C-alpha cells in the first residue's frame, strides 16, 4: 500500500506553516511570566511545522513568529538576541528533517524531545547572556530554578504529546485508507474470481475440443495421402486435396492461441483475487533483484533504456522468491514504459534499521498527486491496453510478504517506488511472513 502523503504538497505545506505559525503567535501573546522574564511554548508548533512540513512550512511559521514578536516592541539588542536564538534552536530540527520521515514512532518522539530540550537550553543561555550585557543579574533562586525546571518539563512533554497525537492521527488515516481500499479490492476480487472461474471452464472445454479437431484434421490428411497411394493417383493435386484441411488446421491454431491468451487474462484475475505464495523461504535479495534487473534490461532493449542494479549482498528477507521477482519486474516494466529514449531505470536495495529497502527509480514523465493517490486501485491504468491489475497484484504480493510500498513522483521528474520488507535473520528464528496462508 502507498504510505500517507500530502495530496497537494505545496498547498498543504503552506497551510501547515500558517497553522503552526498562528499557534506560535498565540503562544507569544499569552506567555508564562515569572520574576524578570517571560516564557512561552512557541517552539512546539514551530518544530511540528518543520518536522512535518519541511523547510517551506518551517520558514512560514518562523516569519510569523518573528513578525509577531517584533511587533510587540523591543530594543535593538533584544531584537538581535531574538533573531539569533530563533536561528540557533531551529538548526537541529532542520538537520534531522531528511531522516525524520523514515524514523519509527519511538525515535521520532526521542528526536523531538532532544530538539525541544536543546531549544530550552539555547533560549536560557541567550537570555542569560542578554541580561549579562544589560548589567542585570540573573535571579538564581529556588523559585526561578523550580519554574525553569517546570518549563523545561512542559516543553519536552508537550512536544512528545504533540508528536504522539500527530503520529496516531497519521496511523488512523493510513488504517482508514487501507480499510477502504481493502473493502473495494475484496468486493471486486470476489466478483473477478467468480466471473473468471465461470468463464475459465467453458474456455477449457472449447480448447480441448479444438485440440481434438486439430488432431482429427491431421488424421484426415494422412488418410488422404494413403488413399492417393492406394488409388494410384487421381485428378487432384495433393495441395488441392489438403487445402480445406490445412485451412481448418490454421484456423484452429489461431483459435488456440487466442484461447491461451484469454486464459492468461483469466489467470491474472484469479491472481488478483487471491495472490498465492507457494514457496516461502529466505530470499537473497542480491540474486533475486539481479535476475529481475536482467529481465527488465531485456525488456528495455527495444526502447534503448539503460537498467542499473545495486544491491547490498547481505540482505535477506522471508517470502516467495518467484513472486517477489514478479512484483519487482512488473514495477520495473511500468517504469520502462513511462520513459522514452536515453532513460535510466535504477534498482537498488539497502538496509535501513531493521528493514530491507528496495527502490525502483525511473526518469520518466512522472505523475501528479492525484495519479499517485489512485495507483493500485483496481482497473485504474495509464496504459492504452492495460487492465490495471498488474500493479494491483504486485502490491498485494508485497503486502502478503509483510512489505509495504510507497510512491514518490513529480511531473517531468520521474518516479521512485520504495518497497520495505522486514529483514530475515537466519539463525534467530525471525520469519515475519511465516503465518501467511
Helices and strands as residue ranges (DSSP letters): H 9-29, E 32-34, E 37-39, H 42-71, H 76-95, H 97-100, H 105-134, H 142-231, H 238-273, E 280-284, H 285-300, G 301-303, E 306-311, E 316-320, H 321-337, E 344-352, E 355-362, H 369-374, H 389-400, E 404-409, E 415-422
